[in-house]
Amino acid sequence: MNVATLVGRTLAELGAGAAFGVVGSGNFEATNGLRAGGVRFVAARHEGGAASMADAYARMSGRVSVLSLHQGCGLTNAITGITEAAKSRTPMIVLTADTAASAVLSNFRVDQDALATAVGAVPERVHGSVTAVADTVRAYRTAVQGRRTVLLNLPLDVQAQDAPEAASVPEVPGPAPIRPDAAAVTALADLLVAARRPVFIAGRGARESSAPLRALAERSGALLATSAVAHGLFHGDPFSIGISGGFSSPAAADLIGGADLVIGWGCALNGWTTRHGRLLGPDARLVQVDVEQAALGAHRLIDLGVVGDVTSTAEDVHAELGRRGHQGQGRIAVAARWNDVPYDDLSGNGRIDPRTLSRRLDEILPAERVVSIDSGNFMGYPSAYLSVPDENGFCFTQAFQCVGLGLGSAIGAALAQPDRLPVLGVGDGGFHMALSELETAVRLGIPLVVIVYNDAAYGAEIHHFGDADMTTVRFPDTDIAAIGRGFGCAGITVRSVEDLTAVGEWLGGPRAAPLVVDAKIAGDGGSWWLAEAFSH
């Protein structure tokens, strides 16, 4: 066994969940080492798609994923998806070959450590046969315990070295709990006792803390909201008001705006989540709870910052309120769903209103679903109107705000949640960008519903630049349903609600291949969430 195989096997023994990539000569043996260790490997058509698959798999499964890449161009092809993962603090190992130190004139040579650093990933390296296991364990530990995307360089000359005698691989536990100090718990309890209209906003850092947050909300009388990335965390709770920010329904926006105390739990309270602060009432006290002190108050001034993990902090504050005998009053169940908000239907002339499309699909599609969202003008519609069963039912890869990551994300999410129907909301621009991975979904037999919100344009630019010359961002309408059929999918064109009958027919069949829904959507004059974003 050589070092390349040893590194793959070590990652498998450490507990890697699944691996994704495009295999070339540089990562051939390491990939086979992963496979020999029992890790499933999914061959993508492009490294960029593989990066999004690995990112989404880790988010939706709670397990470390591996992205396997060839040196140089394999890495640069994947760098956008790696950037999204790094900005999202996705625990992921990017296992990439690297040129030998002596190959200074290699065509593949780039400064891979610098690339990792530039996009926020952590560069690590396998230095030699003697340290190979320790180097791999160190990278894995950083991914798991630091919640980081780690780029593990595996130089070709090191790969070829004979592996040392078998070395023991330690168990790597998850992040240790970080309990808040007693003074912070007391201060937060004081604020909750004084509040009459508290609202919790849970973010990425709260994705595993639904139960303690619900219990604390019941004790303190708080309403429950989430950032977009944590959508679904409080599904089914009568005191949940949905997403906070640009996707907030009118009722949710009113309730958040009327709060006298807003607590961000593992949530940055950034411009998207607070509508650049406009969503918050002028007299609202702001609190942030985060495991990193540097995150506290990074986006806006806060009244209290608490260093601690969400679960520990919620439990300790709940206990403190219990000791005081405090029980919040006046908490009432609210209806804050976009699906219940009336609107003027724009459908007609061969186009369907994106709200009508999304609402009807929410009724047709099974409730047990995992919804992935690409980026673009359309994205608020599937995010707001398609309900999800929990936080593992919504994959929102928007930390880098990049169009074209959705199809790869949907495949990774589907493999992470195989018992749910995978659904992708994507614009025509993002669909065309990632088209090659449609073959991957077909090859894997994934019953993916691809909803293409097709306005034959880059809609965000259309609405952002108003009356300017739009020649550069408008395109001829394409038959996306026919493209889907060409890849082996079922494909339908939707111009009215009646056309959605075909979705029900596909659901009743074997679902042996994806369904591509080419929805010719009516112009919306600029989506509500985009208007909020661009008004800053």
C-alpha positions in Angstrom: 0.0 0.0 0.0 1.3 3.5 -0.8 0.6 6.8 0.9 -2.3 7.8 -1.4 -4.2 4.6 -0.6 -3.4 5.0 3.1 -4.8 8.5 3.2 -8.0 7.4 1.6 -8.4 4.5 4.0 -7.6 6.7 7.0 -10.4 9.2 6.0 -12.7 6.2 5.7 -11.7 4.9 9.2 -12.2 8.3 10.7 -15.8 8.3 9.5 -16.1 10.2 6.3 -19.7 9.9 5.0 -19.4 10.1 1.2 -17.0 11.3 -1.4 -17.5 13.2 -4.6 -15.2 14.2 -7.4 -13.8 13.8 -10.8 -11.0 11.3 -11.0 -7.8 12.0 -12.8 -4.3 10.5 -12.5 -3.5 12.6 -9.5 -6.4 11.5 -7.3 -7.0 8.0 -8.7 -5.3 6.0 -6.0 -6.5 8.1 -3.1 -10.1 7.8 -4.4 -9.8 4.1 -4.6 -8.4 4.1 -1.0 -11.6 5.8 0.1 -13.7 3.2 -1.8 -11.7 0.3 -0.4 -12.4 1.7 3.1 -16.1 1.6 2.5 -16.8 5.2 1.5 -19.3 5.7 -1.3 -17.8 7.7 -4.2 -20.0 9.6 -6.6 -18.4 10.5 -9.9 -19.5 13.9 -11.0 -19.3 15.4 -14.5 -17.4 18.6 -13.4 -15.4 19.4 -10.3 -17.7 22.4 -9.6 -20.7 20.1 -9.4 -18.8 17.7 -7.2 -17.9 20.5 -4.8 -21.6 21.5 -4.4 -22.6 17.8 -3.9 -20.0 17.4 -1.1 -21.1 20.6 0.5 -24.8 19.8 0.5 -24.2 16.2 1.6 -22.3 17.4 4.7 -24.9 20.0 5.6 -27.9 17.6 5.2 -26.3 14.5 6.7 -24.3 15.9 9.6 -21.3 13.8 8.5 -18.0 15.0 7.0 -17.8 14.7 3.3 -14.8 14.4 1.0 -14.2 16.2 -2.3 -11.6 14.3 -4.3 -9.7 16.4 -6.9 -6.8 16.3 -9.4 -4.0 18.7 -8.8 -4.1 22.2 -10.3 -7.0 22.4 -12.8 -9.1 20.0 -10.8 -8.9 22.3 -7.8 -9.5 25.5 -9.8 -12.5 24.0 -11.4 -14.0 23.3 -7.9 -12.9 26.6 -6.2 -16.3 28.3 -6.4 -18.1 25.4 -4.6 -15.3 25.2 -2.1 -15.7 28.9 -1.4 -19.4 28.4 -0.7 -18.6 25.6 1.7 -15.8 27.5 3.4 -18.0 30.6 3.9 -20.7 28.3 5.3 -18.4 26.6 7.7 -19.2 23.2 6.2 -17.2 20.4 7.7 -15.6 19.0 4.5 -12.3 17.6 3.4 -11.0 18.7 0.0 -8.6 15.9 -0.8 -6.6 17.2 -3.6 -3.5 16.0 -5.4 -0.6 18.5 -5.6 2.5 18.7 -7.8 5.7 17.4 -6.3 7.8 20.0 -4.6 10.5 19.5 -7.3 8.2 19.9 -10.2 8.5 23.6 -10.4 7.7 23.8 -14.2 4.7 21.4 -14.1 1.7 22.6 -16.1 -0.5 21.7 -13.1 1.5 23.8 -10.6 -0.4 26.5 -8.7 -0.1 27.7 -5.1 -2.8 25.5 -3.7 -2.3 26.6 -0.1 -2.8 30.2 -1.1 -6.0 29.3 -3.0 -7.4 27.7 0.1 -6.5 30.6 2.3 -7.9 33.1 -0.2 -11.4 31.5 -0.1 -11.5 30.9 3.6 -10.6 27.2 3.7 -7.9 25.8 5.9 -4.8 24.5 4.0 -3.2 21.3 5.3 -0.7 18.9 3.8 0.4 15.3 3.9 4.2 15.8 4.4 5.5 12.2 4.1 4.9 8.5 4.7 5.9 8.7 8.4 3.4 11.5 9.2 0.6 10.6 6.7 -1.9 9.3 9.2 -1.2 12.1 11.7 -1.5 14.7 8.9 -4.8 13.2 7.8 -6.2 13.0 11.4 -5.2 16.7 12.0 -7.1 17.8 8.9 -10.2 15.7 9.8 -10.1 17.0 13.4 -10.1 20.6 12.1 -13.0 19.9 9.9 -15.1 18.3 12.6 -14.2 20.3 15.7 -13.6 23.6 14.0 -16.5 23.3 11.6 -14.2 24.2 8.7 -13.6 23.2 5.1 -10.1 21.8 5.0 -8.0 21.5 1.8 -5.7 18.5 2.3 -2.8 18.6 -0.2 -1.4 15.2 -1.2 1.7 15.8 -3.3 2.4 13.2 -6.1 5.8 12.3 -4.8 4.5 11.7 -1.3 1.6 9.7 -2.7 4.0 7.2 -4.3 5.9 6.5 -1.1 5.4 3.2 0.6 3.0 3.3 3.4 4.3 2.7 6.9 3.2 -0.1 9.2 -0.4 0.1 10.2 -1.0 3.1 12.6 -3.9 3.4 14.9 -6.5 6.0 14.0 -8.1 7.7 16.9 -11.7 8.5 17.3 -12.4 12.2 16.6 -15.3 13.5 18.7 -17.4 16.4 17.6 -17.1 19.9 19.0 -17.0 20.1 22.7 -19.9 22.0 24.4 -19.2 25.6 25.3 -21.2 26.6 28.3 -21.8 30.4 28.8 -20.5 31.9 32.0 -22.9 32.5 34.9 -22.9 36.3 34.5 -24.0 36.0 30.8 -26.8 33.6 31.7 -28.0 36.0 34.4 -27.9 38.9 32.0 -29.8 37.1 29.3 -32.4 35.8 31.8 -32.9 39.4 33.1 -33.6 40.6 29.5 -36.1 37.8 29.0 -37.9 38.5 32.2 -38.2 42.2 31.3 -39.3 41.5 27.7 -43.0 41.5 26.7 -42.6 40.6 23.0 -39.4 38.5 22.6 -38.5 36.9 19.3 -35.8 34.2 18.8 -34.0 34.0 15.4 -32.1 30.7 15.0 -29.3 30.5 12.5 -26.9 27.9 11.2 -25.3 27.5 14.6 -28.7 26.4 16.0 -29.5 23.6 13.5 -29.1 20.9 16.2 -30.8 22.8 19.0 -34.5 22.8 18.1 -35.7 21.1 21.3 -33.9 23.4 23.9 -34.9 26.5 21.9 -38.5 25.5 21.8 -38.5 24.8 25.5 -36.9 28.1 26.3 -39.4 29.9 24.0 -42.3 28.3 25.8 -40.9 29.3 29.2 -40.1 32.9 28.1 -43.0 33.6 25.8 -40.9 34.1 22.7 -41.9 33.6 19.1 -39.7 31.5 16.9 -38.1 32.5 13.6 -35.0 31.3 11.7 -32.5 32.7 9.2 -33.0 31.3 5.7 -30.3 28.7 6.2 -32.0 27.2 9.2 -35.5 27.1 7.6 -37.5 24.2 8.9 -36.0 24.1 12.4 -39.3 24.9 14.1 -41.6 23.3 11.6 -45.0 22.5 13.0 -44.6 24.7 16.1 -47.7 26.9 16.5 -45.4 29.8 17.6 -43.1 29.6 14.6 -43.3 32.6 12.3 -41.0 31.3 9.6 -37.9 33.0 8.0 -36.7 36.3 9.2 -35.4 38.7 6.6 -36.0 39.2 3.0 -38.2 36.1 2.8 -40.4 37.1 5.8 -44.1 37.1 5.2 -45.9 40.4 6.0 -47.2 38.9 9.3 -43.7 37.7 10.3 -42.2 41.1 9.5 -44.7 42.9 11.6 -44.1 40.5 14.6 -40.3 40.8 14.4 -40.6 44.6 13.9 -42.8 44.8 17.1 -40.4 42.8 19.2 -38.8 44.5 22.2 -36.1 41.8 22.5 -34.5 39.9 19.6 -32.1 37.1 20.3 -29.9 35.6 17.5 -29.1 32.0 18.4 -26.1 31.0 16.3 -27.2 33.7 13.9 -25.2 36.6 12.6 -28.1 39.0 12.4 -26.7 40.2 9.1 -28.2 42.4 6.5 -30.1 39.5 4.8 -31.7 38.3 8.1 -32.6 41.8 9.4 -33.3 43.6 6.1 -30.2 45.7 6.8 -31.6 46.4 10.2 -35.0 47.8 9.0 -36.8 44.7 10.1 -35.9 45.4 13.7 -37.9 47.8 15.8 -36.1 51.0 17.0 -36.5 50.1 20.6 -35.6 46.4 20.4 -32.8 45.1 22.5 -30.5 42.8 20.5 -28.7 39.7 21.8 -26.3 37.3 20.1 -25.3 33.8 21.2 -22.4 32.3 19.4 -19.4 30.0 20.0 -17.1 32.6 18.5 -16.6 35.9 20.3 -15.5 37.6 17.1 -19.0 37.0 15.7 -20.7 38.9 18.4 -21.8 42.3 17.1 -19.9 41.8 13.8 -22.9 43.0 11.7 -24.7 45.4 14.0 -24.5 46.8 17.5 -25.9 44.5 20.2 -26.9 45.0 23.8 -25.5 41.6 25.0 -23.2 39.1 23.5 -23.0 35.6 24.9 -20.1 33.2 24.1 -21.6 29.7 24.3 -23.1 27.0 22.1 -26.8 27.3 21.5 -27.9 24.1 23.3 -25.9 24.8 26.5 -26.9 28.4 26.6 -30.6 27.7 26.0 -30.6 25.0 28.7 -28.8 27.2 31.3 -31.1 30.2 30.7 -34.1 27.9 30.9 -32.9 26.6 34.2 -32.3 30.1 35.5 -35.8 31.2 34.5 -37.2 28.1 36.2 -35.4 29.0 39.4 -37.0 32.4 39.3 -40.4 31.0 38.6 -40.7 33.1 35.5 -43.3 32.2 32.8 -43.8 34.5 29.9 -47.3 35.7 29.2 -49.3 36.7 26.1 -47.8 34.2 23.7 -50.4 33.5 20.9 -50.3 31.2 17.9 -49.9 33.1 14.7 -50.5 32.4 11.0 -47.5 33.7 9.1 -47.2 31.6 6.0 -46.7 33.1 2.6 -49.1 30.5 1.3 -51.9 32.2 3.1 -51.2 35.7 1.8 -53.6 36.9 -0.9 -52.2 38.2 -4.2 -53.2 39.2 -7.7 -52.4 36.2 -10.0 -50.3 37.3 -12.9 -50.8 34.1 -14.9 -51.9 34.3 -18.5 -50.7 34.6 -22.0 -48.8 31.3 -21.7 -47.0 32.3 -18.5 -47.7 31.2 -14.9 -47.3 33.4 -11.8 -44.3 32.0 -9.8 -46.4 32.3 -6.6 -49.2 30.2 -8.1 -46.7 27.7 -9.4 -45.0 27.4 -6.0 -48.2 27.2 -3.9 -49.6 24.5 -6.1 -46.4 22.4 -6.1 -46.4 22.7 -2.3 -49.8 21.0 -2.3 -48.8 18.3 -4.9 -45.4 17.3 -3.7 -45.0 14.9 -0.7 -44.4 16.6 2.6 -41.3 14.5 3.3 -39.0 16.4 1.0 -35.5 18.0 0.9 -35.6 21.3 -1.0 -32.4 22.8 -2.5 -32.3 26.4 -3.8 -30.1 27.9 -6.5 -29.4 31.6 -6.6 -31.3 34.3 -8.6 -34.3 36.5 -8.8 -36.6 33.4 -8.5 -35.2 32.0 -5.2 -37.7 33.6 -2.8 -40.6 31.6 -4.3 -39.5 28.1 -3.5 -37.9 29.2 -0.3 -41.1 30.9 1.0 -43.8 28.7 -0.5 -42.3 25.1 -0.4 -42.6 23.9 3.2 -40.0 21.5 4.6 -40.3 18.9 7.4 -37.2 20.1 9.4 -33.9 21.8 9.2 -32.5 18.8 7.2 -35.1 19.4 4.6 -33.8 22.7 3.3 -30.4 23.2 1.6 -29.7 26.9 1.1 -26.2 27.5 -0.4 -26.1 31.3 -0.6 -23.1 32.3 1.4 -21.2 33.2 -1.8 -24.4 34.2 -3.7 -23.3 32.3 -6.7 -25.7 31.2 -9.5 -25.3 27.6 -10.7 -24.6 25.6 -7.5 -28.2 24.3 -7.1 -28.1 21.1 -9.2 -25.0 19.8 -7.5 -26.5 20.8 -4.1 -29.7 18.9 -4.9 -27.8 15.7 -5.7 -25.7 15.9 -2.5 -28.8 16.6 -0.4 -30.7 13.7 -2.0 -27.9 11.3 -1.2 -27.8 12.6 2.4 -31.6 12.2 2.9 -32.5 9.2 0.7 -35.9 8.7 2.2 -37.2 12.1 1.1 -38.2 13.4 -2.2 -35.4 15.8 -3.5 -36.7 19.0 -5.0 -34.6 21.7 -6.7 -35.7 25.3 -7.2 -33.5 26.9 -10.0 -33.7 29.6 -12.5 -33.0 29.0 -16.2 -29.6 30.6 -15.9 -28.5 28.4 -13.0 -29.9 25.3 -14.8 -27.9 25.9 -17.9 -24.7 26.6 -15.9 -24.9 23.2 -14.2 -26.5 21.2 -16.9 -23.8 18.5 -17.1 -24.8 17.2 -13.6 -28.2 16.3 -14.9 -26.6 13.2 -16.3 -25.2 12.4 -12.8 -28.7 12.5 -11.3 -30.0 10.3 -14.1 -27.1 7.8 -13.8 -27.7 7.6 -10.0 -31.4 7.1 -10.5 -32.3 10.0 -8.2 -36.0 10.9 -8.3 -35.2 14.6 -8.4 -37.9 17.2 -9.1 -36.2 20.1 -10.9 -38.4 23.2 -11.0 -37.0 25.6 -13.5 -38.4 29.1 -13.0 -37.8 30.1 -16.6 -37.9 33.7 -17.6 -35.2 33.4 -20.3 -33.1 36.0 -18.5 -30.9 36.7 -15.6 -33.8 38.2 -13.7 -32.0 39.8 -10.9 -30.1 42.1 -13.3 -33.3 42.8 -15.2 -35.0 44.2 -12.1 -31.9 45.8 -10.6 -30.9 47.9 -13.6 -34.4 49.0 -14.5 -34.7 50.8 -17.9 -31.1 50.1 -19.0 -30.3 48.1 -22.2 -30.9 44.5 -21.2 -29.5 42.8 -24.3 -26.7 41.2 -22.3 -28.9 39.5 -19.8 -31.8 38.3 -22.0 -31.7 35.1 -23.9 -33.8 33.2 -26.4 -36.4 30.9 -24.7 -35.2 27.3 -24.7 -37.2 24.1 -24.4 -35.8 23.0 -21.1 -38.2 20.1 -20.8 -36.8 18.7 -24.1 -33.3 19.1 -22.8 -34.3 17.1 -19.7 -35.7 14.4 -21.9 -32.5 14.3 -23.9 -30.6 13.4 -20.7 -33.1 10.7 -19.8 -35.4 12.6 -17.5 -39.1 13.1 -17.7 -39.8 16.6 -18.9 -42.9 18.8 -18.9 -43.6 22.4 -19.8 -45.8 24.4 -17.5 -47.7 27.5 -18.6 -50.8 27.1 -16.4 -51.9 25.4 -13.2 -53.6 22.7 -15.3 -50.2 21.7 -16.7 -49.1 20.7 -13.2 -51.3 17.6 -13.4 -48.3 15.9 -15.1 -46.3 16.3 -11.9 -48.9 14.2 -10.0 -48.8 11.6 -12.7 -45.0 11.4 -12.4 -45.3 11.1 -8.6 -47.6 8.1 -9.1 -45.1 6.3 -11.3 -41.8 4.5 -10.7 -39.9 7.8 -10.3 -36.9 6.1 -11.9 -35.4 9.3 -13.3 -35.6 13.0 -12.5 -38.5 15.2 -13.5 -37.6 18.5 -15.2 -40.4 21.1 -14.9 -39.9 23.9 -17.4 -42.1 26.6 -15.9 -42.6 29.6 -18.1 -43.0 32.2 -15.4 -44.7 35.6 -15.7 -42.7 38.7 -15.0 -43.0 39.7 -11.4 -41.6 43.2 -11.7 -38.8 42.2 -9.3 -39.3 39.8 -6.5 -40.1 41.3 -3.1 -37.0 39.9 -1.4 -34.7 41.3 -4.1 -36.3 44.7 -3.8 -35.4 44.6 -0.1 -31.8 43.6 -0.8 -31.2 46.2 -3.4 -32.9 49.0 -1.5 -30.0 49.2 0.9 
